[in-house]
Amino acid sequence: MATEAHAAEGATGYIIHHLTPLSVGNGFWTLHLDTLFFSVLLGGLFIWFFKTAAEKATSGVPGLAQNFVEMLIEFVDTQVKDSFHGHSKLIAPLALTIFCWIFLWNFMDLFPVDILPAIGSVMGLPYLRVVPSTDLNATFAMSISVFCLIIFYSIKIKGPWGFAKELLFQPFGPWLLPFNLLLKLVEEIAKPISLALRLFGNLYAGELIFILIALLPSYLQPVLSFPWAIFHILIITLQAFIFMVLTIVYLSMAHEHH
């Protein structure tokens, strides 16, 4: 529910307030403190939960946490086996981390839009943006990290000259070298951009809809927010899954010899 103070600012002021990050610095060196805080917190929660489940794992009757973790690991392992055709000890743990971390990022979107910012306001924070995946900096940081791994494995597996040949001579051979290079650069650059913008756009739109629902009269909010939250669970899971699968596919392509 929109607070009275924000309601007094009007709908535009309320929306802007909720979509403004808590930041320090200027220009390129601006840090979004709330994005960093929630990203680290959720990453720590993921590590703690899996570590605890592993320590309590038993060969007898498994507990609820062990069942859940084993189900997630089997699910991710199946995706890796279906999509990744190379040999790497990194890909499966990386895919599991990406899926769980991004899902936790997205899950923050299901919290009522005013609760955590109100707690932050009591603590003296003027802004608090609680969904890391609605911050373009966070989604690009994740996609650029994946892109760096793509380049690293492309050079490691194919060798510097093999990677250079792929850039220069495909798909039209040596006679169209500049055109080949242009197409390859566009193809490679599109990977991190599409990964980042797809995740950001879907979650930003979902958060905006929750904010708009919070601006409606109180008797309409439960009627609209609950169905949208149920539908949004599918969206946040799907976006985490898509990011994970595309990461696996891109890294599989980096391991292939053409």
Backbone as CSV, one residue per row, in Angstrom:
resi,resn,N_x,N_y,N_z,CA_x,CA_y,CA_z,C_x,C_y,C_z
1,MET,0.847,-1.175,0.000,0.000,0.000,0.000,0.890,1.235,0.000
2,ALA,0.572,2.233,-0.811,1.366,3.450,-0.888,1.274,4.217,0.421
3,THR,2.396,4.680,0.914,2.411,5.462,2.133,1.831,6.838,1.867
4,GLU,1.346,7.490,2.931,0.732,8.805,2.769,1.742,9.833,2.264
5,ALA,2.989,9.707,2.736,4.005,10.677,2.330,4.273,10.589,0.833
6,HIS,4.323,9.356,0.339,4.585,9.201,-1.075,3.348,9.530,-1.894
7,ALA,2.173,9.209,-1.348,0.942,9.525,-2.060,0.818,11.026,-2.268
8,ALA,1.310,11.788,-1.281,1.265,13.234,-1.395,2.125,13.737,-2.549
9,GLU,3.145,13.001,-2.916,4.009,13.391,-4.014,3.339,13.137,-5.360
10,GLY,2.254,12.399,-5.381,1.614,12.033,-6.626,2.143,10.710,-7.142
11,ALA,1.447,10.163,-8.138,1.810,8.855,-8.673,3.212,8.859,-9.267
12,THR,3.556,9.916,-9.984,4.878,9.973,-10.625,5.986,9.972,-9.588
13,GLY,5.837,10.784,-8.546,6.844,10.840,-7.495,6.975,9.517,-6.768
14,TYR,5.862,8.847,-6.546,5.882,7.544,-5.865,6.634,6.506,-6.685
15,ILE,6.347,6.470,-8.001,7.007,5.507,-8.881,8.502,5.787,-8.954
16,ILE,8.856,7.061,-9.137,10.271,7.423,-9.231,11.003,7.062,-7.947
17,HIS,10.361,7.300,-6.806,11.002,7.003,-5.520,11.322,5.516,-5.408
18,HIS,10.388,4.661,-5.835,10.593,3.215,-5.701,11.582,2.661,-6.722
19,LEU,11.794,3.377,-7.810,12.701,2.881,-8.843,14.054,3.588,-8.813
20,THR,14.279,4.405,-7.790,15.558,5.097,-7.636,16.445,4.326,-6.679
21,PRO,17.659,3.955,-7.095,18.543,3.192,-6.205,19.219,4.087,-5.169
22,LEU,19.633,3.491,-4.083,20.454,4.165,-3.080,21.889,4.136,-3.590
23,SER,22.423,5.288,-3.978,23.710,5.302,-4.667,24.666,6.302,-4.042
24,VAL,25.952,6.054,-4.261,27.022,6.978,-3.877,27.959,7.123,-5.063
25,GLY,28.639,8.256,-5.141,29.573,8.486,-6.232,28.899,9.166,-7.405
26,ASN,29.716,9.459,-8.418,29.217,10.154,-9.602,29.732,9.485,-10.864
27,GLY,28.938,9.607,-11.928,29.371,9.114,-13.220,29.610,7.617,-13.236
28,PHE,30.727,7.220,-13.869,31.052,5.811,-14.025,31.240,5.126,-12.686
29,TRP,31.708,5.864,-11.682,32.044,5.272,-10.391,30.871,5.283,-9.415
30,THR,29.660,5.510,-9.914,28.484,5.448,-9.052,28.235,4.004,-8.606
31,LEU,28.032,3.821,-7.317,27.737,2.498,-6.767,26.304,2.473,-6.268
32,HIS,25.552,1.486,-6.661,24.194,1.294,-6.165,24.274,0.390,-4.940
33,LEU,24.231,1.001,-3.777,24.489,0.270,-2.542,23.427,-0.772,-2.256
34,ASP,22.169,-0.464,-2.573,21.109,-1.437,-2.297,21.242,-2.664,-3.196
35,THR,21.607,-2.464,-4.458,21.827,-3.603,-5.355,22.971,-4.476,-4.854
36,LEU,24.062,-3.841,-4.456,25.207,-4.595,-3.941,24.843,-5.339,-2.662
37,PHE,24.119,-4.667,-1.769,23.766,-5.282,-0.493,22.881,-6.510,-0.691
38,PHE,21.817,-6.363,-1.470,20.893,-7.488,-1.644,21.517,-8.605,-2.483
39,SER,22.390,-8.256,-3.420,23.068,-9.291,-4.208,23.970,-10.138,-3.314
40,VAL,24.747,-9.474,-2.462,25.637,-10.202,-1.545,24.821,-11.007,-0.536
41,LEU,23.765,-10.390,-0.005,22.920,-11.070,0.977,22.292,-12.331,0.383
42,LEU,21.747,-12.226,-0.825,21.084,-13.369,-1.447,22.100,-14.428,-1.880
43,GLY,23.276,-13.975,-2.330,24.329,-14.936,-2.644,24.772,-15.698,-1.407
44,GLY,24.904,-14.990,-0.283,25.257,-15.650,0.976,24.177,-16.613,1.433
45,LEU,22.918,-16.233,1.232,21.806,-17.123,1.588,21.850,-18.403,0.759
46,PHE,22.133,-18.275,-0.523,22.248,-19.442,-1.406,23.375,-20.371,-0.938
47,ILE,24.541,-19.812,-0.640,25.678,-20.621,-0.189,25.364,-21.293,1.146
48,TRP,24.786,-20.534,2.079,24.470,-21.085,3.403,23.474,-22.237,3.301
49,PHE,22.440,-22.074,2.490,21.404,-23.101,2.388,21.970,-24.384,1.798
50,PHE,22.741,-24.270,0.725,23.301,-25.462,0.092,24.360,-26.105,0.979
51,LYS,25.145,-25.297,1.665,26.166,-25.832,2.567,25.520,-26.592,3.724
52,THR,24.469,-26.012,4.288,23.768,-26.664,5.386,23.134,-27.976,4.937
53,ALA,22.523,-27.958,3.749,21.899,-29.179,3.226,22.945,-30.258,2.973
54,ALA,24.129,-29.859,2.479,25.192,-30.833,2.217,25.725,-31.425,3.516
55,GLU,25.862,-30.593,4.542,26.384,-31.085,5.820,25.417,-32.036,6.496
56,LYS,24.117,-31.835,6.275,23.108,-32.675,6.916,22.629,-33.811,6.013
57,ALA,23.244,-33.936,4.829,22.811,-34.967,3.890,23.032,-36.360,4.485
58,THR,22.123,-37.250,4.183,22.199,-38.612,4.694,21.856,-39.593,3.593
59,SER,22.405,-40.792,3.683,22.080,-41.839,2.710,20.768,-42.539,3.049
60,GLY,20.234,-42.212,4.234,18.955,-42.787,4.634,17.797,-41.976,4.068
61,VAL,16.777,-41.787,4.891,15.621,-41.006,4.459,16.009,-39.536,4.429
62,PRO,16.011,-38.892,3.244,16.451,-37.496,3.160,15.403,-36.545,3.731
63,GLY,15.896,-35.418,4.243,14.995,-34.394,4.741,14.475,-33.525,3.609
64,LEU,13.633,-32.563,3.959,13.020,-31.696,2.953,14.076,-30.875,2.226
65,ALA,15.042,-30.302,2.978,16.078,-29.477,2.359,16.942,-30.302,1.413
66,GLN,17.306,-31.511,1.847,18.132,-32.372,0.990,17.387,-32.742,-0.284
67,ASN,16.105,-33.069,-0.153,15.305,-33.386,-1.339,15.271,-32.214,-2.316
68,PHE,15.079,-31.022,-1.770,14.981,-29.833,-2.609,16.294,-29.565,-3.331
69,VAL,17.412,-29.644,-2.600,18.729,-29.397,-3.197,19.044,-30.452,-4.248
70,GLU,18.774,-31.711,-3.951,19.046,-32.780,-4.919,18.192,-32.611,-6.176
71,MET,16.953,-32.159,-5.999,16.094,-31.929,-7.144,16.648,-30.809,-8.022
72,LEU,17.128,-29.726,-7.390,17.704,-28.615,-8.146,18.961,-29.055,-8.889
73,ILE,19.826,-29.791,-8.198,21.078,-30.233,-8.811,20.790,-31.166,-9.991
74,GLU,19.837,-32.071,-9.821,19.486,-32.991,-10.914,18.896,-32.232,-12.093
75,PHE,18.063,-31.227,-11.800,17.452,-30.407,-12.850,18.521,-29.676,-13.658
76,VAL,19.455,-29.024,-12.958,20.519,-28.285,-13.640,21.442,-29.237,-14.386
77,ASP,21.764,-30.375,-13.775,22.642,-31.351,-14.415,22.042,-31.859,-15.714
78,THR,20.731,-32.041,-15.731,20.052,-32.481,-16.958,20.175,-31.437,-18.051
79,GLN,20.011,-30.163,-17.689,20.137,-29.092,-18.678,21.553,-29.037,-19.247
80,VAL,22.546,-29.213,-18.376,23.940,-29.179,-18.825,24.229,-30.345,-19.759
81,LYS,23.777,-31.544,-19.407,24.020,-32.721,-20.251,23.340,-32.581,-21.608
82,ASP,22.179,-31.927,-21.636,21.447,-31.779,-22.895,22.041,-30.696,-23.793
83,SER,22.648,-29.674,-23.190,23.046,-28.503,-23.974,24.550,-28.319,-24.112
84,PHE,25.330,-28.879,-23.184,26.770,-28.663,-23.199,27.466,-29.910,-23.732
85,HIS,28.268,-29.737,-24.781,28.869,-30.885,-25.460,30.375,-30.985,-25.238
86,GLY,30.923,-30.153,-24.375,32.342,-30.228,-24.066,32.575,-30.942,-22.749
87,HIS,33.758,-30.723,-22.190,34.112,-31.319,-20.902,34.646,-30.205,-20.002
88,SER,33.939,-29.928,-18.918,34.359,-28.877,-17.997,33.730,-29.138,-16.632
89,LYS,34.549,-28.960,-15.592,34.046,-29.103,-14.231,33.369,-27.824,-13.735
90,LEU,33.474,-26.758,-14.522,32.934,-25.461,-14.089,31.479,-25.273,-14.470
91,ILE,31.068,-25.824,-15.606,29.789,-25.446,-16.207,28.594,-25.764,-15.306
92,ALA,28.542,-26.978,-14.754,27.389,-27.353,-13.920,27.294,-26.496,-12.654
93,PRO,28.381,-26.320,-11.878,28.287,-25.425,-10.715,27.950,-23.989,-11.105
94,LEU,28.509,-23.526,-12.230,28.204,-22.174,-12.698,26.728,-22.038,-13.042
95,ALA,26.187,-23.030,-13.761,24.772,-22.984,-14.143,23.872,-23.004,-12.907
96,LEU,24.209,-23.838,-11.932,23.425,-23.902,-10.696,23.467,-22.568,-9.960
97,THR,24.650,-21.970,-9.876,24.791,-20.681,-9.185,24.000,-19.601,-9.889
98,ILE,24.093,-19.552,-11.213,23.366,-18.523,-11.976,21.867,-18.680,-11.794
99,PHE,21.366,-19.912,-11.906,19.921,-20.119,-11.782,19.422,-19.712,-10.394
100,CYS,20.086,-20.196,-9.347,19.622,-19.930,-7.982,19.783,-18.453,-7.616
101,TRP,20.909,-17.860,-7.993,21.159,-16.464,-7.619,20.187,-15.527,-8.320
102,ILE,19.990,-15.732,-9.625,19.057,-14.869,-10.356,17.628,-15.100,-9.882
103,PHE,17.275,-16.346,-9.568,15.933,-16.597,-9.046,15.720,-15.843,-7.730
104,LEU,16.708,-15.849,-6.849,16.584,-15.114,-5.585,16.511,-13.616,-5.827
105,TRP,17.295,-13.116,-6.775,17.158,-11.702,-7.167,15.705,-11.417,-7.532
106,ASN,15.183,-12.231,-8.438,13.840,-12.001,-8.958,12.768,-12.183,-7.885
107,PHE,13.013,-13.109,-6.961,12.020,-13.402,-5.923,11.751,-12.196,-5.033
108,MET,12.740,-11.306,-4.913,12.542,-10.096,-4.110,11.399,-9.242,-4.654
109,ASP,11.051,-9.453,-5.918,9.955,-8.703,-6.533,8.609,-9.073,-5.942
110,LEU,8.526,-10.205,-5.229,7.250,-10.649,-4.660,6.986,-10.046,-3.285
111,PHE,7.974,-9.368,-2.707,7.733,-8.663,-1.452,6.852,-7.445,-1.721
112,PRO,5.908,-7.135,-0.832,5.117,-5.910,-0.996,6.025,-4.699,-1.186
113,VAL,5.695,-3.858,-2.153,6.628,-2.833,-2.622,6.997,-1.814,-1.548
114,ASP,6.160,-1.645,-0.512,6.428,-0.604,0.483,7.102,-1.116,1.758
115,ILE,7.156,-2.431,1.967,7.620,-2.940,3.257,9.098,-2.660,3.485
116,LEU,9.948,-3.148,2.615,11.385,-2.975,2.814,11.819,-1.511,2.670
117,PRO,11.298,-0.754,1.691,11.640,0.677,1.662,11.197,1.427,2.927
118,ALA,10.063,1.012,3.524,9.618,1.657,4.763,10.582,1.355,5.905
119,ILE,11.065,0.106,5.971,12.067,-0.247,6.981,13.342,0.556,6.759
120,GLY,13.741,0.688,5.496,14.911,1.489,5.181,14.731,2.946,5.558
121,SER,13.518,3.464,5.368,13.246,4.859,5.733,13.385,5.075,7.233
122,VAL,12.931,4.096,8.032,13.085,4.186,9.485,14.566,4.206,9.859
123,MET,15.395,3.515,9.072,16.830,3.465,9.327,17.574,4.658,8.752
124,GLY,16.825,5.573,8.136,17.438,6.788,7.608,17.859,6.699,6.156
125,LEU,17.401,5.684,5.424,17.774,5.546,4.021,16.729,6.238,3.146
126,PRO,17.126,7.188,2.321,16.135,7.903,1.500,15.554,7.046,0.388
127,TYR,16.338,6.097,-0.121,15.879,5.215,-1.182,16.298,3.785,-0.851
128,LEU,15.518,2.829,-1.347,15.887,1.428,-1.196,15.207,0.638,-2.307
129,ARG,16.017,0.207,-3.258,15.523,-0.587,-4.383,15.918,-2.036,-4.117
130,VAL,14.939,-2.895,-3.909,15.220,-4.205,-3.305,15.354,-5.338,-4.311
131,VAL,15.102,-5.082,-5.586,15.165,-6.146,-6.597,16.396,-5.910,-7.466
132,PRO,17.487,-6.645,-7.251,18.714,-6.402,-8.022,18.525,-6.520,-9.530
133,SER,17.647,-7.418,-9.974,17.489,-7.612,-11.419,16.694,-6.498,-12.084
134,THR,16.174,-5.525,-11.326,15.590,-4.329,-11.931,16.637,-3.233,-12.084
135,ASP,17.880,-3.549,-11.744,18.996,-2.616,-11.896,19.830,-3.090,-13.082
136,LEU,19.904,-2.263,-14.121,20.627,-2.645,-15.328,22.100,-2.921,-15.045
137,ASN,22.660,-2.266,-14.033,24.054,-2.509,-13.676,24.261,-3.959,-13.221
138,ALA,23.314,-4.483,-12.461,23.438,-5.857,-11.955,23.302,-6.873,-13.076
139,THR,22.318,-6.691,-13.949,22.121,-7.663,-15.031,23.286,-7.628,-16.015
140,PHE,23.826,-6.434,-16.275,24.985,-6.352,-17.161,26.228,-6.935,-16.496
141,ALA,26.373,-6.747,-15.188,27.511,-7.347,-14.490,27.485,-8.863,-14.628
142,MET,26.300,-9.455,-14.493,26.174,-10.901,-14.634,26.457,-11.337,-16.070
143,SER,25.890,-10.629,-17.043,26.066,-11.034,-18.445,27.490,-10.803,-18.926
144,ILE,28.146,-9.736,-18.472,29.529,-9.485,-18.876,30.455,-10.536,-18.271
145,SER,30.149,-10.990,-17.057,30.936,-12.076,-16.451,30.841,-13.338,-17.311
146,VAL,29.634,-13.654,-17.773,29.454,-14.809,-18.658,30.195,-14.586,-19.976
147,PHE,30.139,-13.375,-20.505,30.815,-13.059,-21.758,32.328,-13.244,-21.638
148,CYS,32.894,-12.827,-20.509,34.330,-13.012,-20.280,34.693,-14.498,-20.264
149,LEU,33.825,-15.329,-19.683,34.058,-16.774,-19.695,33.973,-17.337,-21.114
150,ILE,33.053,-16.802,-21.924,32.937,-17.247,-23.313,34.234,-16.967,-24.069
151,ILE,34.763,-15.762,-23.938,36.007,-15.405,-24.620,37.167,-16.254,-24.089
152,PHE,37.216,-16.434,-22.764,38.301,-17.204,-22.157,38.323,-18.632,-22.692
153,TYR,37.169,-19.294,-22.705,37.132,-20.688,-23.153,37.292,-20.797,-24.667
154,SER,36.836,-19.791,-25.406,37.044,-19.818,-26.855,38.536,-19.821,-27.176
155,ILE,39.310,-19.004,-26.467,40.753,-18.941,-26.694,41.448,-20.174,-26.125
156,LYS,40.998,-20.625,-24.941,41.626,-21.784,-24.303,41.427,-23.061,-25.115
157,ILE,40.222,-23.294,-25.595,39.912,-24.537,-26.295,40.419,-24.505,-27.744
158,LYS,40.233,-23.397,-28.429,40.569,-23.326,-29.849,41.970,-22.772,-30.107
159,GLY,42.558,-22.176,-29.062,43.859,-21.555,-29.251,43.690,-20.151,-29.810
160,PRO,44.675,-19.278,-29.605,44.554,-17.900,-30.117,44.347,-17.842,-31.628
161,TRP,45.093,-18.678,-32.375,44.951,-18.655,-33.825,43.611,-19.247,-34.262
162,GLY,43.164,-20.304,-33.599,41.860,-20.871,-33.927,40.732,-19.891,-33.665
163,PHE,40.829,-19.165,-32.568,39.812,-18.160,-32.259,39.864,-17.026,-33.274
164,ALA,41.076,-16.611,-33.670,41.222,-15.542,-34.663,40.651,-15.976,-36.011
165,LYS,40.893,-17.231,-36.399,40.347,-17.732,-37.666,38.820,-17.733,-37.647
166,GLU,38.265,-18.072,-36.486,36.806,-18.069,-36.370,36.256,-16.654,-36.543
167,LEU,36.979,-15.672,-36.024,36.556,-14.281,-36.161,36.690,-13.784,-37.595
168,LEU,37.773,-14.189,-38.264,38.124,-13.577,-39.541,37.587,-14.325,-40.759
169,PHE,37.479,-15.654,-40.686,37.216,-16.435,-41.882,35.828,-17.057,-41.949
170,GLN,35.019,-16.870,-40.921,33.672,-17.434,-40.950,32.639,-16.318,-40.973
171,PRO,31.531,-16.473,-41.685,31.105,-17.710,-42.379,31.429,-17.734,-43.872
172,PHE,32.045,-16.669,-44.414,32.147,-16.537,-45.870,33.557,-16.720,-46.425
173,GLY,34.475,-17.214,-45.581,35.812,-17.474,-46.092,36.693,-16.235,-46.102
174,PRO,37.953,-16.396,-46.520,38.930,-15.301,-46.417,38.674,-14.131,-47.354
175,TRP,37.859,-14.328,-48.401,37.650,-13.259,-49.368,36.767,-12.142,-48.823
176,LEU,36.007,-12.416,-47.810,35.133,-11.391,-47.204,35.526,-11.176,-45.747
177,LEU,36.814,-11.063,-45.517,37.332,-10.977,-44.153,36.729,-9.819,-43.348
178,PRO,36.687,-8.582,-43.866,36.102,-7.489,-43.061,34.634,-7.743,-42.713
179,PHE,33.896,-8.300,-43.687,32.481,-8.580,-43.444,32.321,-9.686,-42.407
180,ASN,33.181,-10.705,-42.489,33.155,-11.786,-41.489,33.404,-11.233,-40.092
181,LEU,34.419,-10.386,-39.985,34.771,-9.818,-38.681,33.632,-8.977,-38.123
182,LEU,33.001,-8.184,-38.976,31.885,-7.348,-38.529,30.736,-8.203,-38.020
183,LEU,30.373,-9.241,-38.775,29.277,-10.114,-38.366,29.595,-10.824,-37.055
184,LYS,30.834,-11.293,-36.922,31.222,-12.024,-35.707,31.214,-11.106,-34.500
185,LEU,31.684,-9.876,-34.663,31.689,-8.931,-33.541,30.256,-8.618,-33.101
186,VAL,29.370,-8.410,-34.074,27.964,-8.146,-33.739,27.362,-9.336,-33.010
187,GLU,27.664,-10.545,-33.497,27.146,-11.765,-32.868,27.631,-11.899,-31.429
188,GLU,28.914,-11.642,-31.202,29.467,-11.796,-29.859,28.963,-10.711,-28.916
189,ILE,28.923,-9.485,-29.382,28.474,-8.379,-28.522,26.999,-8.521,-28.177
190,ALA,26.221,-9.112,-29.098,24.784,-9.282,-28.853,24.514,-10.232,-27.697
191,LYS,25.444,-11.133,-27.407,25.204,-12.118,-26.347,25.044,-11.474,-24.978
192,PRO,26.019,-10.700,-24.480,25.818,-10.087,-23.155,24.704,-9.049,-23.142
193,ILE,24.534,-8.333,-24.267,23.475,-7.315,-24.304,22.104,-7.966,-24.202
194,SER,21.887,-9.042,-24.965,20.574,-9.702,-24.929,20.319,-10.354,-23.575
195,LEU,21.344,-10.979,-22.980,21.186,-11.581,-21.656,20.781,-10.541,-20.629
196,ALA,21.485,-9.412,-20.628,21.231,-8.375,-19.617,19.878,-7.707,-19.822
197,LEU,19.575,-7.325,-21.055,18.349,-6.558,-21.303,17.097,-7.409,-21.152
198,ARG,17.175,-8.693,-21.513,15.999,-9.568,-21.350,15.616,-9.688,-19.880
199,LEU,16.607,-9.964,-19.039,16.333,-10.108,-17.605,15.870,-8.781,-17.009
200,PHE,16.577,-7.709,-17.321,16.225,-6.394,-16.785,14.821,-5.972,-17.223
201,GLY,14.531,-6.106,-18.516,13.254,-5.619,-19.034,12.059,-6.326,-18.417
202,ASN,12.137,-7.644,-18.295,11.016,-8.400,-17.732,10.792,-8.081,-16.259
203,LEU,11.876,-7.984,-15.495,11.716,-7.735,-14.061,11.372,-6.284,-13.773
204,TYR,11.901,-5.376,-14.566,11.561,-3.965,-14.396,10.072,-3.750,-14.663
205,ALA,9.570,-4.383,-15.724,8.142,-4.264,-16.036,7.289,-4.883,-14.932
206,GLY,7.719,-6.036,-14.405,6.962,-6.667,-13.326,6.930,-5.811,-12.073
207,GLU,8.081,-5.230,-11.709,8.129,-4.352,-10.539,7.262,-3.119,-10.743
208,LEU,7.270,-2.572,-11.952,6.456,-1.391,-12.239,4.970,-1.698,-12.096
209,ILE,4.555,-2.883,-12.505,3.142,-3.258,-12.368,2.762,-3.375,-10.890
210,PHE,3.640,-3.960,-10.071,3.363,-4.030,-8.634,3.240,-2.623,-8.036
211,ILE,4.080,-1.705,-8.478,4.019,-0.333,-7.968,2.716,0.338,-8.388
212,LEU,2.307,0.107,-9.634,1.048,0.688,-10.103,-0.139,0.117,-9.337
213,ILE,-0.095,-1.178,-9.025,-1.165,-1.784,-8.236,-1.215,-1.154,-6.847
214,ALA,-0.037,-0.847,-6.274,0.011,-0.235,-4.942,-0.593,1.166,-4.931
215,LEU,-0.689,1.801,-6.098,-1.267,3.142,-6.185,-2.796,3.106,-6.286
216,LEU,-3.353,1.923,-6.519,-4.805,1.798,-6.650,-5.472,1.873,-5.277
217,PRO,-6.780,2.090,-5.244,-7.500,2.058,-3.962,-7.279,0.743,-3.239
218,SER,-7.293,0.797,-1.909,-6.932,-0.361,-1.088,-7.829,-1.575,-1.343
219,TYR,-9.095,-1.359,-1.712,-9.984,-2.500,-1.917,-9.687,-3.231,-3.238
220,LEU,-8.975,-2.590,-4.140,-8.623,-3.226,-5.404,-7.272,-3.950,-5.350
221,GLN,-6.428,-3.536,-4.424,-5.068,-4.074,-4.399,-5.013,-5.587,-4.216
222,PRO,-5.709,-6.175,-3.224,-5.642,-7.643,-3.092,-6.202,-8.374,-4.302
223,VAL,-7.231,-7.799,-4.922,-7.872,-8.445,-6.066,-6.903,-8.564,-7.238
224,LEU,-6.031,-7.549,-7.418,-5.125,-7.530,-8.552,-3.729,-8.057,-8.214
225,SER,-3.258,-7.767,-7.005,-1.877,-8.119,-6.666,-1.682,-9.630,-6.535
226,PHE,-2.666,-10.335,-5.966,-2.504,-11.779,-5.776,-2.418,-12.527,-7.106
227,PRO,-3.347,-12.316,-8.050,-3.212,-13.012,-9.349,-1.917,-12.643,-10.078
228,TRP,-1.527,-11.368,-10.006,-0.294,-10.965,-10.673,0.921,-11.615,-10.010
229,ALA,0.905,-11.744,-8.679,2.016,-12.390,-7.974,2.134,-13.855,-8.374
230,ILE,0.979,-14.541,-8.508,1.003,-15.947,-8.926,1.592,-16.074,-10.327
231,PHE,1.159,-15.198,-11.229,1.690,-15.224,-12.591,3.169,-14.839,-12.606
232,HIS,3.546,-13.923,-11.736,4.922,-13.424,-11.712,5.905,-14.497,-11.227
233,ILE,5.425,-15.439,-10.425,6.286,-16.559,-10.011,6.782,-17.314,-11.243
234,LEU,5.912,-17.495,-12.223,6.315,-18.141,-13.472,7.356,-17.300,-14.199
235,ILE,7.172,-15.991,-14.215,8.093,-15.106,-14.929,9.472,-15.137,-14.299
236,ILE,9.540,-15.016,-12.969,10.856,-14.951,-12.321,11.609,-16.272,-12.464
237,THR,10.869,-17.380,-12.449,11.514,-18.678,-12.645,11.975,-18.843,-14.080
238,LEU,11.134,-18.445,-15.012,11.461,-18.576,-16.432,12.672,-17.732,-16.803
239,GLN,12.756,-16.515,-16.275,13.887,-15.646,-16.602,15.198,-16.203,-16.057
240,ALA,15.167,-16.767,-14.860,16.370,-17.402,-14.314,16.757,-18.615,-15.166
241,PHE,15.763,-19.376,-15.586,16.021,-20.566,-16.413,16.608,-20.178,-17.766
242,ILE,16.044,-19.152,-18.410,16.526,-18.724,-19.724,17.972,-18.238,-19.633
243,PHE,18.284,-17.447,-18.610,19.650,-16.948,-18.442,20.608,-18.125,-18.268
244,MET,20.219,-19.107,-17.467,21.076,-20.268,-17.235,21.284,-21.067,-18.520
245,VAL,20.211,-21.358,-19.238,20.308,-22.185,-20.439,21.139,-21.491,-21.512
246,LEU,20.927,-20.187,-21.704,21.714,-19.473,-22.706,23.193,-19.436,-22.328
247,THR,23.473,-19.323,-21.039,24.864,-19.388,-20.589,25.488,-20.726,-20.950
248,ILE,24.761,-21.808,-20.705,25.258,-23.145,-21.031,25.487,-23.273,-22.540
249,VAL,24.532,-22.793,-23.333,24.634,-22.903,-24.791,25.819,-22.092,-25.310
250,TYR,25.969,-20.863,-24.826,27.082,-20.024,-25.285,28.430,-20.637,-24.919
251,LEU,28.536,-21.200,-23.724,29.793,-21.822,-23.311,30.034,-23.119,-24.075
252,SER,28.965,-23.807,-24.436,29.110,-24.996,-25.274,29.647,-24.618,-26.664
253,MET,29.148,-23.536,-27.221,29.652,-23.052,-28.503,31.117,-22.659,-28.403
254,ALA,31.505,-22.095,-27.268,32.903,-21.699,-27.075,33.826,-22.907,-27.024
255,HIS,33.295,-24.069,-26.647,34.106,-25.286,-26.552,34.149,-26.065,-27.864
256,GLU,33.387,-25.665,-28.840,33.309,-26.435,-30.086,34.365,-25.993,-31.075
257,HIS,34.899,-26.954,-31.817,35.807,-26.688,-32.926,34.996,-26.730,-34.217
258,HIS,35.100,-25.673,-34.999,34.343,-25.623,-36.251,35.245,-26.017,-37.414
